[in-house]
Amino acid sequence: MSFKIGLIGKPNAGKSTLFSAITATEVEIANYPFTTVAPNIGTSFIIRRCPEEIIGKKCNPNHGSCSNGNRYIPVQIVDVPGLIEGASEGKGMGNQFLQSITDASALILVFDMEDAFKSNDFALSINKEISDIKDELIKWASSIIARDWERFAKKADSLNEKVERQLSRKIGSLGLDEKHIHEIMSAGSLPLKLSLWSDDDFRSFADIMFSRIKAIVPVANKADLVPPEKISALQQLDVRVFPVSAEYELAIQRALTHGLISSRLPPFKPTEKATPKQAEALNHIEEFISSGIVARPFDILGDIVEKILKLIVVYPVYDDSTWTDKAGNVLPDAFLVREGSTPLDLAYMVHTDIGEGLIRAVDCKSKMIIGKDHPLKDGDVIRIISKS
């Protein structure tokens, strides 16, 4: 089971290059506006140690893969058309862009660090880049919430039903569930009577959504083209920014694909297939990414999942002694769930009927029976016992 992360940013920021690097998917890359005219969709992975080491049997993933005890859990990546001012009103490729990220769990905002370096004020340029794009997102989400609001609010206020449930029907296209909506409502002290909402409330809801639920993660691309001291200066900004070189990451990916290196992690140790010139270039790239001043894309994905979205990995199984499904596959599934999720939440993720028929669950590591409201932990292997 995977979730979606969107790559957003202005034209020529290097989104498509980064997309190709982390998904091993070849797409058109060129230095002119709107190279991407429709969303590119690919798969990347986050890496976790696999519980197969505990059970002592090789796992059989339904999705992703496992190598040397490392479980590669799929993450869907969507590279969307370049975002320009007015995209929330449909300018540029705005409509295609916005429609493709409605169900994204997080957004990686890619911007051109070299352009910022050329400006008069490096920090101001970066802050403006981030705020401009976030403002377009807030305008877009606000317009979706406000659409046909008066009629919706009047009907909603007349029903004896939770506000969160009403709103989940109205704005479900934004990928929000009732828990998300409750968190946003609480953080913004928004009126429970929906007919009292104003434009400021729509914007407040959207602002909190992009701050707490759909994380926006700034990534400064083209770090290989600016002085090291400018990369270090990113640490002084009010928000955390990850510096990367998409060009170098794509070169690493292609070298791996063509057998010029055996690992994407240093040391690369170029193989005999690499020419002296290629080996020299790879050594230069290795030195740069090993300097500690730039981030690797897979580390960024891991940070998004673990530290920003606060997701944990849980492995549901059918047999608590062999950790298999009904067909005998060992640890077939790895689910990403929110911290604080319970066996009941997990059961519904597996199948609605399983959730509705849940009796109890078993923590396969401790062999203890746990209740449906027991908080799950990262790396748990859980047997769900259900009537269905």
Helices and strands as residue ranges (DSSP letters): E 4-8, H 15-23, E 40-49, H 52-55, E 65-67, E 70-79, G 87-89, H 94-99, E 106-112, H 113-118, H 122-146, H 149-158, H 163-170, G 172-174, H 178-188, G 194-196, H 199-208, I 209-213, E 215-221, G 223-225, H 228-233, G 234-236, E 242-243, H 246-257, H 276-289, H 297-303, I 304-308, E 311-317, E 335-338, H 343-350, H 352-356, E 358-363, E 368-370, E 381-386
